[in-house]
Amino acid sequence: MGAGSESAREREAREFVEKAARVKLGRGALSAELRDGVLLCLVVRALDPSLLDDVYEGPAAYRQMENVTNFVRAARELGVERGELCTPVAVHEERETDRLVDTILALKSLAKDRRRRSSRWSCLGRGGPCEIREDASAPSKLNQGSYGVMRLQNPRERLTETNRGAFGRSSAGMGRWQAGSHGIMQ
């Protein structure tokens, strides 16, 4: 079954995958295009980059199955209900295309819901994948450096003798040492 004979739901799922993964799918069946899991993983990464670390792009079937399994697991973590989830084996073997379409369309719906609920999400439908926008008044993560990691548990805690001597500070305030690279970059 080629792209010309797809149902309206399959076309909608195809369009969502193309937009989220920023690719143009071939004319083949949707299930054949997605069986290795690479594009499915790219869709999840567009919604939440922290959910998937690596995506395998190669001929090894067991690694392709890992891609699809990771996609299903990530879709579940994003909030897709169990009844809407496809199974990794069915995707890899190009069976149960309707379940795959259900999963993709559920992800699309979640992306729209996130965009409506939060001004921090810039989701699909407006030119690109979901990205979390930082509050303009807050320092960016890049400019914070290791600030959050190195700060004292109790901000009123005094500096140790070693730090006091090295930096000449005896106050309980946040010195450059505790501020990590944040203090240096200001």
N, C-alpha and C positions, 0 to 999 in steps of 0.2 A: 504494500500500500504506500503510495508516494504522497508527497505534500499536497497534491491536487485533490486527492480523495479523502482528506482528513475532515473530521467533524469540526464544528465551530469551537468546541472545547479544546480539541487538539491544536487548532490554529492559535487559540488564545494562549495555550501553554507554550507553544513554539515561539510566539512573539515575546512572551515573558522571559523565556530562556535566552533568546537572542539579545534582548535589552539588558538583562541582568549580567550575562556573561560577556556582553559586548562583542558578539560574533554573529556571523550570518551562517545559519545552518544550511546544509545541502538540501537537495530535493527529495532525499530518501525518507523513509518512515521515521517518525519521531523516536520511536523506541530503538531503532538501529543507530540513530545519531547519538543517543544518550547511553547506550549500553555499557561503555567503558567507564562511566561515572565522572569523567573529567569535567564536562560542562555542568553537570549537576553540582559538583563541588564548587565550581566558579559561581554558580547561582547563590549557594550558601555563603560563600565569601563576600559576595556583594551585599548580603543582608547583615552579616556579622563576621568580620574577618578573623575574630579571635577563635572561632569554633573549629577551624581546620588549619592544621599546620602545613601539611604537604599534600600534593596531589601527584599521583603517579601517571605519567604519560608514556606508555609503552605497551608491548604486546603480551606481557605475562597476564594470563587470565586471573590468577589468584590475586594479583595486585589491583586489577580492574575491579574485582569483587570487593576489595578493601575500600576503593574509592566509593563504590555504591553503598556499602555498609556505612561508611563515614557520613555520606550524604543523608541516609535515612536516620542515623543517630542524631545528626545536627538538626535535621528538620524537626525531630521530636523535641529537642532542646529549645528550638525556636517557638514551639507551641502547637505544632501540627498534631491533631488528635490521632490516636492509634487507628481508628477506623478509616482515616484518610491516608494512612501511610502505605506505600508500596513495599514489597519485600525485595531485598537485594538480589536474590536468585531469580525472581520473576523479571526484574529489570535487565539483568545480565543475559538472561535467556530470551529476552524480547517477548515475554508473555505478559498478560494482564496490563496492557497499555492503559486501560481506563484507570487503574489504580495509580499508575505513574502520573497520569494527567491530574488525578485528584490531588496527589501530593504537591505537584507543581502549582496548581491553582490555589491550594491552601496556603502555600508560601506567598503567593502573590497577594492573597487576601490579608495575610499577616503584615506584609510590607505596607499595604495601604492603611491598615489599622494603626500601625506604628507612626506613620506620617501624620495621621489625624490626631493622635493622642499627644504627640510630643513635637514641639518645635525644634528639638535637637536632631530629629531624623530628617534627612533629605532623601526621600525614597524614590523608587522607580516610578516612572510616569512623568517625571520632571527632568528628563534628560540624562539620568544616570542611576547607578546603584545607590543603595542606602549608605549614607555616611553620617557619622555622629559629628555634629558641629559643636565645638567648644563654645562656651559663653565668652563673648567678646571682652568682657571686663576681667575675666580670670586669666592668669598667665598660662601660656600654652604649655603642654607637657614637655616640649623640647626645651623651653626656657626654664622649666623647673629643675631640670637635672636630677640629682639624687636627693633633692630636698625632703621628699616624703620618707625616704628610706633612712636618712641619717639624722633626722630631727630627734630630739630627746623625747622620751615618753612623757615626762613631766617637764613642761616648759620652764618651771620655776627652779628646776634642779640646777645646782651650781656646777660650773665647769670643774673638771678634775685639775689637780695641781699641774700636771703636765700641760694641759691645754691652756691653763691660765698663764703659765710662764711663756708658752710659745706665742700666744696671741695677745698677751698683755691685757686681758679682760678678766675682771672678777665679777662682773654683773651676771645676773641670771638670764639676761636677754639672749636672743638667738645670734650667735656670732657666725662668721663665715665658715668656721669648722663644722658647726652643726647644720648649716644651711646647704652643705654639699656644693655642687656647682651652681646652685641657684644664687647663692650669695656672690659668687664670682661673676656671674653673667649679668648682674643688675647694673 
